[in-house]
């Protein structure tokens, strides 16, 4: 299993970069996780839109879905260019039907609702869900394939259910929108201390901090997370690729 960071910024992307988007690959299956602002532009350095097998969305805030529309138009234009365009399934929850309905566009994308109470099988990936603590319905994902575990917290403040959900993750991709001395709970986001505690309690092999703030010294986030977690801590950045 290989994960590539396409975008790592929370809220909006810094110049020439992207907000939330991650490419997960295994056995030639290509899954896009979230599709925030500027993700489509950056994604094309790794895979063409028509070569995606599926996409899955954690929630419908703009920094996670802003480029769904341009992805749809890329596929539509590809049809006019005689590319072999198949209907791309985009999986999302159905607790916000306005957001969910936007996942379907003509015959190039089809929104498919996932049931958070059940595991979802997408190609080689088995996906489990955990509802997070965020101002809108949002779901973390535990994705397993061939004995490897990738956990994406999506947007959330800390939950006591997270350590069990993230148990023994090979990679814990954890949101970290606030510094250690801040309180992100009202905004539905975690601090660097929260992320470090989660990695430690879950026994994660590697912690990657994402959904990063646009202010401050980001290296401080790593330092603070390492006060709670003795393993490797990385800051997500565009193009970061990790082989699980």
C-alpha positions as CSV (number, residue, x, y, z in Angstrom):
1,X,0.0,0.0,0.0
2,X,1.3,3.4,-0.9
3,X,0.0,6.8,0.2
4,X,0.8,10.1,-1.5
5,X,-0.1,13.5,-0.1
6,X,-1.7,15.7,-2.8
7,X,-2.8,18.5,-0.4
8,X,-2.3,19.0,3.3
9,X,-3.7,22.4,4.2
10,X,-6.7,23.0,6.4
11,X,-9.3,25.6,5.4
12,X,-7.6,26.9,2.3
13,X,-4.3,26.1,0.5
14,X,-1.2,28.2,0.7
15,X,0.0,29.6,-2.7
16,X,0.7,26.9,-5.3
17,X,-0.5,24.1,-3.0
18,X,-3.7,22.3,-2.2
19,X,-6.0,21.5,0.7
20,X,-7.0,18.0,1.7
21,X,-6.4,15.2,-0.8
22,X,-4.5,11.9,-0.6
23,X,-3.9,9.2,-3.2
24,X,-3.9,5.6,-1.9
25,X,-2.6,2.8,-4.2
26,X,-2.4,-0.9,-3.9
27,X,-2.4,-3.7,-6.5
28,X,-2.8,-1.1,-9.2
29,X,-6.0,0.2,-7.6
30,X,-6.0,4.0,-7.2
31,X,-8.3,5.6,-4.6
32,X,-8.5,9.4,-4.1
33,X,-9.4,10.3,-0.5
34,X,-11.0,13.8,-0.3
35,X,-10.7,16.3,-3.1
36,X,-10.1,19.8,-1.8
37,X,-9.1,23.0,-3.4
38,X,-6.3,22.6,-6.1
39,X,-6.2,18.8,-5.6
40,X,-7.0,18.1,-9.3
41,X,-4.1,20.2,-10.5
42,X,-1.6,18.6,-8.2
43,X,-3.0,15.1,-8.7
44,X,-2.1,15.1,-12.3
45,X,1.6,14.9,-11.5
46,X,0.9,11.3,-10.2
47,X,-2.2,10.0,-11.9
48,X,-4.6,11.2,-14.6
49,X,-8.2,11.7,-13.5
50,X,-9.5,9.0,-15.9
51,X,-7.1,6.5,-14.3
52,X,-8.7,6.8,-10.8
53,X,-10.7,3.7,-9.8
54,X,-12.7,5.5,-7.1
55,X,-12.8,8.5,-4.8
56,X,-14.1,8.7,-1.2
57,X,-15.1,11.8,0.7
58,X,-15.0,12.3,4.5
59,X,-17.3,15.3,4.6
60,X,-18.6,18.1,2.6
61,X,-16.6,21.2,3.8
62,X,-15.1,23.0,0.8
63,X,-11.5,22.2,1.8
64,X,-12.3,18.6,1.2
65,X,-14.6,18.7,-1.8
66,X,-13.9,22.0,-3.6
67,X,-12.3,20.2,-6.6
68,X,-15.0,17.6,-7.1
69,X,-16.6,19.8,-9.6
70,X,-13.4,20.3,-11.6
71,X,-12.6,16.6,-11.4
72,X,-16.0,16.0,-13.0
73,X,-15.3,18.5,-15.8
74,X,-11.9,17.0,-16.4
75,X,-13.7,13.7,-17.0
76,X,-16.4,15.2,-19.1
77,X,-13.8,17.0,-21.3
78,X,-11.9,13.7,-21.5
79,X,-14.9,12.1,-23.1
80,X,-15.0,14.8,-25.8
81,X,-11.3,14.1,-26.4
82,X,-12.1,10.4,-27.0
83,X,-10.4,9.2,-23.9
84,X,-11.7,6.0,-22.4
85,X,-13.7,7.6,-19.6
86,X,-15.6,5.3,-17.3
87,X,-18.1,6.5,-14.7
88,X,-16.0,7.2,-11.6
89,X,-17.7,6.2,-8.3
90,X,-17.4,8.8,-5.6
91,X,-18.3,7.5,-2.1
92,X,-19.7,9.8,0.5
93,X,-22.1,9.7,3.5
94,X,-25.8,10.6,3.0
95,X,-26.2,12.7,6.1
96,X,-26.0,15.9,4.0
97,X,-27.9,15.2,0.8
98,X,-26.9,18.5,-0.8
99,X,-23.3,17.5,-0.5
100,X,-24.0,13.9,-1.5
101,X,-26.0,14.8,-4.6
102,X,-23.1,17.0,-5.9
103,X,-21.0,13.8,-6.2
104,X,-23.0,12.7,-9.2
105,X,-22.5,14.5,-12.5
106,X,-24.0,13.4,-15.8
107,X,-22.5,10.0,-16.6
108,X,-18.9,10.8,-15.6
109,X,-19.3,10.4,-11.8
110,X,-21.7,8.6,-9.6
111,X,-22.3,9.3,-5.9
112,X,-22.6,6.2,-3.9
113,X,-23.5,6.3,-0.2
114,X,-21.4,4.4,2.3
115,X,-23.0,2.9,5.4
116,X,-20.7,4.0,8.3
117,X,-22.0,1.0,10.3
118,X,-20.6,-1.5,7.8
119,X,-17.2,-2.1,6.2
120,X,-16.8,-1.0,2.6
121,X,-14.8,-3.1,0.2
122,X,-13.2,-1.0,-2.6
123,X,-10.9,-3.1,-4.8
124,X,-8.1,-4.4,-2.4
125,X,-9.1,-2.0,0.4
126,X,-11.4,-2.8,3.4
127,X,-12.6,0.5,4.9
128,X,-14.1,1.0,8.4
129,X,-15.6,4.3,9.5
130,X,-15.8,6.3,12.7
131,X,-18.0,9.4,13.1
132,X,-15.8,12.3,14.2
133,X,-16.5,15.3,16.3
134,X,-16.8,18.2,13.8
135,X,-19.4,20.9,13.1
136,X,-20.8,18.8,10.2
137,X,-21.0,15.0,9.8
138,X,-17.6,13.7,9.1
139,X,-16.0,10.2,9.1
140,X,-12.6,9.0,9.8
141,X,-11.4,5.9,7.9
142,X,-9.4,2.8,8.7
143,X,-8.2,1.3,5.5
144,X,-6.7,-2.2,5.5
145,X,-5.0,-4.3,2.7
146,X,-2.7,-7.2,2.9
147,X,-2.1,-6.9,6.6
148,X,-1.3,-3.2,6.4
149,X,-3.3,-0.5,8.1
150,X,-3.7,3.2,7.1
151,X,-5.8,5.5,9.3
152,X,-7.1,8.9,8.2
153,X,-8.7,10.9,11.0
154,X,-10.3,13.4,8.7
155,X,-11.5,16.5,10.6
156,X,-12.2,16.1,14.2
157,X,-11.4,17.1,17.8
158,X,-10.1,14.3,20.0
159,X,-12.3,11.3,20.7
160,X,-11.8,8.5,23.2
161,X,-12.8,6.1,20.5
162,X,-9.8,7.0,18.3
163,X,-7.1,4.8,20.0
164,X,-9.0,1.6,19.4
165,X,-10.1,2.6,16.0
166,X,-6.4,3.4,15.1
167,X,-4.9,0.4,16.8
168,X,-1.5,-0.6,15.4
169,X,-1.8,1.6,12.3
170,X,1.2,1.5,10.1
171,X,0.5,5.1,9.1
172,X,-1.7,7.4,11.2
173,X,-2.6,10.4,9.1
174,X,-3.9,12.7,11.8
175,X,-5.3,16.2,11.5
176,X,-3.4,18.8,13.4
177,X,-4.9,22.2,12.9
178,X,-3.9,23.7,16.3
179,X,-0.7,24.0,18.3
180,X,-0.3,22.3,21.6
181,X,-1.2,25.2,23.9
182,X,-4.4,25.9,22.0
183,X,-7.9,24.5,22.3
184,X,-9.4,23.3,19.0
185,X,-12.3,21.4,20.4
186,X,-14.9,24.0,19.7
187,X,-13.8,24.2,16.1
188,X,-13.7,20.4,15.8
189,X,-10.0,20.0,15.3
190,X,-7.0,18.5,17.1
191,X,-3.8,19.9,18.6
192,X,-0.3,18.6,18.2
193,X,-0.6,17.1,21.7
194,X,-3.8,15.4,20.8
195,X,-2.2,13.9,17.7
196,X,0.8,12.7,19.7
197,X,-1.4,11.2,22.4
198,X,-3.4,9.4,19.8
199,X,-0.4,7.9,18.1
200,X,1.0,6.8,21.4
201,X,-2.2,5.2,22.7
202,X,-2.9,3.5,19.4
203,X,0.6,2.0,19.0
204,X,0.9,3.7,15.5
205,X,4.2,2.9,13.8
206,X,4.3,6.4,12.1
207,X,2.5,9.7,12.7
208,X,1.9,12.1,9.8
209,X,0.4,15.5,10.7
210,X,-1.9,17.0,8.2
211,X,-4.7,19.6,7.8
212,X,-2.1,22.0,8.8
213,X,-2.5,25.7,10.0
214,X,-1.4,28.5,7.8
215,X,0.4,30.3,10.7
216,X,3.2,29.7,13.1
217,X,6.3,27.5,12.8
218,X,5.0,24.1,11.7
219,X,8.1,22.4,13.0
220,X,6.7,23.2,16.5
221,X,3.8,20.9,15.7
222,X,6.3,18.0,15.3
223,X,8.2,18.9,18.4
224,X,5.0,19.0,20.5
225,X,3.7,15.8,19.1
226,X,6.9,14.1,20.0
227,X,6.5,15.2,23.6
228,X,3.6,12.7,23.7
229,X,4.8,10.1,21.1
230,X,8.2,8.5,20.8
231,X,7.8,7.3,17.3
232,X,8.5,9.0,14.0
233,X,6.5,12.2,13.3
234,X,6.3,13.7,9.8
235,X,4.7,16.9,8.6
236,X,2.6,16.2,5.5
237,X,3.7,18.0,2.4
238,X,2.8,17.9,-1.3
239,X,4.4,14.8,-2.9
240,X,5.2,13.0,0.4
241,X,5.0,9.3,-0.5
242,X,5.0,6.6,2.1
243,X,5.2,2.9,1.3
244,X,3.4,0.8,4.0
